Amino acid sequence: MKKWDGHTHTEYCPHGTIDDTERLVLRAIELGFEKYSITEHGPLPTSFFEVASGAQDAIDTAGIAWSDWEHYLKKMLRLKEKYKHDIEITVGVELDYLADFEEDTREFLAEYGVYLEESILSVHFLNGVGGLRAIDYSAEDYHEGILTYYGDFQSAQEEYLRMVQKSIQADLGKYKPKRIGHISLARKFFRSYTNENTDFSAKCHAYYQEIFNELRKKQLQIDFNMAGLFKENCLEMYPPVEILKQYGQGVKLVYGSDSHDLQDVGRGYEEFLSVVNLK
């Protein structure tokens, strides 16, 4: 199996701490990675900012600035060429799935999809208090904007999985991403809810079964994302091993460090291998 990191970010990420992506590429080479997918958060539709609510920083830093977008593509393609004899680099994007902005996403992919080698489709926002709310910014923001809106933790998880399923079903054109991102991200803060039932409900299990059936049918990949292992209120992979064991047979898992910092490169790879070898 090729040693491959399928989910990484760059200095163009507004909420990361990367000073130069080249340093991450060199670190990946040092760690023996053979393939490195650069998947920066895509620019968001301008009208998204009219309906987003909650922590302003979560909104402002959710995606690459439109003014940086083409600079990002050009710089990453230069890195791809520079290190082509040392590591295979693919340049793409992590796109937000926003149910009310599917047409914007189709138009974006129609214009730029030809330049994108490998991309991820992820859910980072749900309808919540005041409008669209981030699900992964902070425990406080999640409680205020999401948990309060849906009434309890399990109901919020069910809505998140409904949106993940919609993202898989969405017609976004021929350049639609072939990988679905961190499909349990809404559990990022679950350990902070000591007075809530944070187990997967029967409805969550039903969604996961349907999601994996559709992934198999459409031959889509899963971003098997290690970032949650290193979040103090999560400490589990996205998705958790128990979900993969029950539903994941026949779906390709792609390791994702979800690197937003130099120290993130390669994190959790041994844990990834241990699960893949069990699967």
C-alpha angles and dihedrals in degrees: 000000000000114000100241136166106204101181123050139141137214145213087279091070107105093208098044132087100223115134097186128004090212089072090057091049090051090049091051090052090049090053092052100253113161097192131032123187116202108207112169120186106269124236113272125233110270091235090057089077090060093061102032118104141178129051106020092215090057089055098042095048100040097103144011115282114257088234089060099043101093092038087056093053093048095048095047091049089053090053090048090055095042095054100032092120093051105041139358108248122192121192121214144120143260104231125199116234106222112174094209093048102051092122091054089051092049090051092048092051092044089057102038106019093095089063095048116089100182130007143176129220113211141173113227100150135054133180107271145141108339096358136307111004131194115245097200109041103092140332090246094051091046092052094047098043107027112020093044090050097050096035100231141026097256094051090053090051091051092053091048091053090047088057092047088053091049090051090056092048096044119113103227097158134258093311095056110140115265095212128067115215129237098323096201099045091127087072092064092113100029096121090061090064099078093157095050132080101246097174118116109270122225087256091054090052090050090052092049091050091051092044094053092044089055093045090055093045093050093037092235124159131234122232096227093204122199098189094097091062088069099045111097094219093048115030093176137094124258102271105022119243092245091062093049092049092053101040112006103087112129096013117115113241117208117196112238124188090183086212115200093160138033092254091057095066110115095359115155095010094129090050089050091053092049091056095043091051090052095046 
